Amino acid sequence: MSKGLIGKKLGMTNLYSHNGRQIPVTVIEVGPCVVAQIKTVAKDGYNALQLAYGAKGPKNTARPMLGHLADSGLKGAALIAEVAVDDPNQYKPGQKIPADIFTVGEKVDVSGTTKGRGFAGVMKRHGFAGGRKTHGSHSHRIPGSVGCSAWPSRIIKGKKMPGHYGMAKQSVRNLEVVEIRPEENLLMVKGAVPGPVSGFVKVSKLKYLKDRK
C-alpha cells in the first residue's frame, strides 16, 4: 500500500461530531494522483512511487519531462513527488491512487511550504519584544546591539536578524483524519496545515517514519 498522497490545500472549515462538538478541519484535495514512475530496491535502492498531481499543458512542460511522463500517459503535471510504498510491484505507470487509502480516525503527517512573507524585521520574524515607546526612545523595532567587541569582531553565525521570512518546508505531525470523500478526492484533517490556500502538500501515513515510537 502507498504510504501517502500529494495534493492541494483548499482551505479550512468546521465539521460537527455526532455529539455536536465543533471540529476545525483543513480540506485537502489529494488526487487524482497518477503513478509516474516506480522505484524498486533492485534498480534504485529503495521502494517508492513517484506521483504526479494536477494538470499542466504540454506547452508549459519541458521536453525531458514529457519524455519522463510518457509511460504514464501524462502530458504534464503541476507537482511530482515521491511517497514510500510496501510493494511497488502492485502498481504500474498511469495507475490512479484514490483517497481511500486513508481511514477515518487515522493519524497522518502533512508537510508543505509555509506562506512567504518577504523581508521581515526581528519582531515579526523572531518574536522580539521591541524597545521602549516612550521617554524619547528611538529603538522601537530595531534588533539592538548585534556586534562583538574587539574579538572576534564579527557577527556570529546564526544570529537572529531581519531577513527573508517564510517559504520554508514545514511538517505537522499526528493530525487526525476526520472525514474522507473519495468521489471528490477530498481529505479532511483536524487542525491547520502549512502553506497558503492552493498550496501543495504531502500527506503521509504515520508509520512512514519507522523509527518513530
C-alpha positions as CSV (number, residue, x, y, z in Angstrom):
1,M,0.0,0.0,0.0
2,S,1.1,3.5,-0.7
3,K,2.3,5.4,2.4
4,G,0.9,8.7,1.3
5,L,-0.5,11.1,-1.4
6,I,0.2,14.5,-2.7
7,G,-2.4,17.2,-3.2
8,K,-3.5,20.8,-2.7
9,K,-4.8,22.7,0.4
10,L,-8.2,24.1,-0.3
11,G,-8.8,25.9,3.0
12,M,-10.3,25.4,6.4
13,T,-13.8,24.9,7.6
14,N,-15.7,23.3,10.5
15,L,-17.4,19.9,10.9
16,Y,-19.6,18.7,13.8
17,S,-19.3,15.3,15.5
18,H,-22.3,13.1,16.4
19,N,-22.4,14.8,19.9
20,G,-22.4,18.3,18.4
21,R,-18.8,19.1,19.1
22,Q,-17.2,21.5,16.6
23,I,-14.1,20.3,14.9
24,P,-11.8,22.7,12.9
25,V,-10.6,20.9,9.8
26,T,-8.4,21.6,6.8
27,V,-9.7,20.4,3.4
28,I,-7.1,18.8,1.2
29,E,-7.6,17.6,-2.4
30,V,-5.4,14.5,-2.6
31,G,-5.9,13.5,-6.2
32,P,-6.3,12.1,-8.6
33,C,-2.7,11.1,-8.1
34,V,-1.2,9.2,-11.0
35,V,1.8,6.9,-10.8
36,A,4.5,8.5,-12.9
37,Q,7.4,6.2,-12.1
38,I,8.0,3.1,-9.9
39,K,11.2,2.8,-8.0
40,T,12.4,-0.6,-6.6
41,V,15.2,-1.8,-4.4
42,A,16.8,-3.8,-7.2
43,K,17.0,-0.8,-9.6
44,D,17.1,2.3,-7.3
45,G,18.0,1.0,-3.9
46,Y,14.6,1.7,-2.3
47,N,10.9,1.2,-2.9
48,A,8.8,4.3,-3.8
49,L,6.2,5.7,-6.1
50,Q,6.7,8.9,-8.0
51,L,3.3,10.5,-8.1
52,A,2.0,13.2,-10.4
53,Y,-0.7,15.6,-9.4
54,G,-2.6,18.4,-11.2
55,A,-3.0,19.4,-14.8
56,K,-0.4,21.2,-16.8
57,G,-0.3,21.6,-20.6
58,P,2.5,20.1,-22.7
59,K,3.2,23.7,-24.0
60,N,4.3,24.6,-20.5
61,T,6.2,21.4,-19.8
62,A,9.9,20.8,-20.7
63,R,10.6,18.2,-23.3
64,P,12.7,16.0,-20.9
65,M,9.7,15.9,-18.5
66,L,7.3,15.0,-21.3
67,G,9.6,12.0,-22.1
68,H,9.7,11.1,-18.4
69,L,5.9,11.1,-18.2
70,A,5.3,9.3,-21.5
71,D,4.9,5.8,-19.9
72,S,2.2,7.1,-17.6
73,G,0.3,8.8,-20.4
74,L,0.5,12.2,-18.9
75,K,1.2,15.4,-20.9
76,G,2.3,17.4,-17.8
77,A,1.9,17.7,-14.1
78,A,1.7,20.6,-11.6
79,L,3.5,18.6,-8.9
80,I,5.7,15.5,-8.8
81,A,6.8,13.9,-5.6
82,E,7.8,10.6,-4.1
83,V,6.0,8.5,-1.5
84,A,7.1,5.3,0.2
85,V,5.3,2.0,-0.7
86,D,5.4,-1.5,0.7
87,D,5.2,-3.5,-2.6
88,P,5.9,-1.5,-5.8
89,N,5.0,-4.5,-7.9
90,Q,1.3,-3.9,-7.2
91,Y,1.4,-0.7,-9.2
92,K,2.0,0.3,-12.8
93,P,2.7,3.7,-14.6
94,G,-0.5,5.6,-15.3
95,Q,-2.5,4.0,-12.4
96,K,-4.5,6.3,-10.2
97,I,-4.4,6.1,-6.4
98,P,-7.6,7.1,-4.7
99,A,-8.0,9.0,-1.4
100,D,-9.5,6.0,0.4
101,I,-6.0,4.6,1.2
102,F,-6.6,6.6,4.4
103,T,-9.3,5.7,7.0
104,V,-11.3,8.0,9.3
105,G,-9.6,8.3,12.7
106,E,-6.2,7.6,11.3
107,K,-3.3,9.9,12.2
108,V,-1.2,11.4,9.4
109,D,1.7,13.8,8.8
110,V,1.2,16.8,6.5
111,S,4.2,18.6,5.0
112,G,4.2,21.8,2.9
113,T,5.8,25.1,2.3
114,T,4.8,27.9,4.7
115,K,3.5,31.2,3.5
116,G,6.1,33.6,2.1
117,R,6.1,36.9,4.0
118,G,9.0,38.6,2.3
119,F,11.6,40.7,4.2
120,A,10.6,41.0,7.8
121,G,12.2,42.6,10.9
122,V,13.1,40.8,14.1
123,M,9.8,41.4,15.9
124,K,7.8,39.7,13.2
125,R,10.4,37.1,12.2
126,H,11.6,36.1,15.6
127,G,9.1,37.5,18.0
128,F,11.4,40.1,19.7
129,A,9.6,42.3,22.2
130,G,10.9,45.5,20.8
131,G,12.2,48.6,22.6
132,R,10.5,51.3,24.7
133,K,7.9,53.5,23.1
134,T,8.2,56.5,25.5
135,H,10.8,58.9,27.0
136,G,12.5,59.7,23.8
137,S,13.3,56.2,22.8
138,H,14.3,55.8,19.1
139,S,14.6,51.9,19.2
140,H,11.0,50.7,18.9
141,R,11.5,47.9,16.5
142,I,15.3,47.7,15.8
143,P,17.2,44.5,16.9
144,G,19.6,46.3,19.2
145,S,23.3,45.6,19.5
146,V,24.4,42.7,17.3
147,G,28.2,43.1,17.1
148,C,31.0,41.7,19.2
149,S,33.8,43.5,20.9
150,A,37.5,43.5,19.8
151,W,37.3,39.8,19.4
152,P,36.0,38.1,17.3
153,S,34.9,41.5,15.8
154,R,32.2,40.0,13.6
155,I,28.6,38.8,13.6
156,I,28.3,35.2,14.9
157,K,26.6,32.8,12.5
158,G,23.0,32.1,13.3
159,K,22.4,35.5,14.9
160,K,18.7,36.3,14.8
161,M,18.5,39.2,12.3
162,P,16.0,40.7,9.9
163,G,15.6,38.8,6.7
164,H,13.5,36.5,4.5
165,Y,10.6,35.2,6.5
166,G,8.6,32.1,5.4
167,M,8.8,30.0,2.3
168,A,10.3,27.1,4.3
169,K,9.3,23.4,4.4
170,Q,7.4,22.5,7.5
171,S,5.7,19.4,8.7
172,V,2.8,18.9,11.1
173,R,2.5,15.5,12.7
174,N,-0.2,13.4,14.2
175,L,-3.2,15.1,12.5
176,E,-6.4,13.1,12.7
177,V,-8.4,12.2,9.6
178,V,-11.9,13.4,10.3
179,E,-13.7,12.7,7.0
180,I,-12.9,11.3,3.6
181,R,-14.8,11.9,0.4
182,P,-13.3,9.5,-2.2
183,E,-15.7,10.6,-5.0
184,E,-14.3,14.1,-4.7
185,N,-10.7,13.2,-3.7
186,L,-11.1,15.2,-0.5
187,L,-9.4,14.5,2.8
188,M,-10.3,16.5,5.9
189,V,-7.8,16.5,8.7
190,K,-8.2,18.1,12.2
191,G,-6.2,21.3,12.7
192,A,-4.1,23.5,10.4
193,V,-1.5,22.5,7.9
194,P,1.4,24.6,6.5
195,G,1.0,26.8,3.5
196,P,-1.4,29.1,1.8
197,V,-4.7,28.2,0.1
198,S,-4.0,26.3,-3.1
199,G,-0.5,25.4,-1.8
200,F,0.8,21.9,-2.5
201,V,1.1,19.5,0.4
202,K,2.1,15.9,1.0
203,V,0.0,13.7,3.3
204,S,1.9,10.7,4.8
205,K,0.7,7.8,6.9
206,L,2.0,7.9,10.5
207,K,4.0,4.7,10.1
208,Y,6.0,6.3,7.3
209,L,8.8,7.1,9.8
210,K,9.8,3.6,11.0
211,D,12.0,4.9,13.8
212,R,9.1,6.8,15.5
213,K,7.8,5.3,18.8
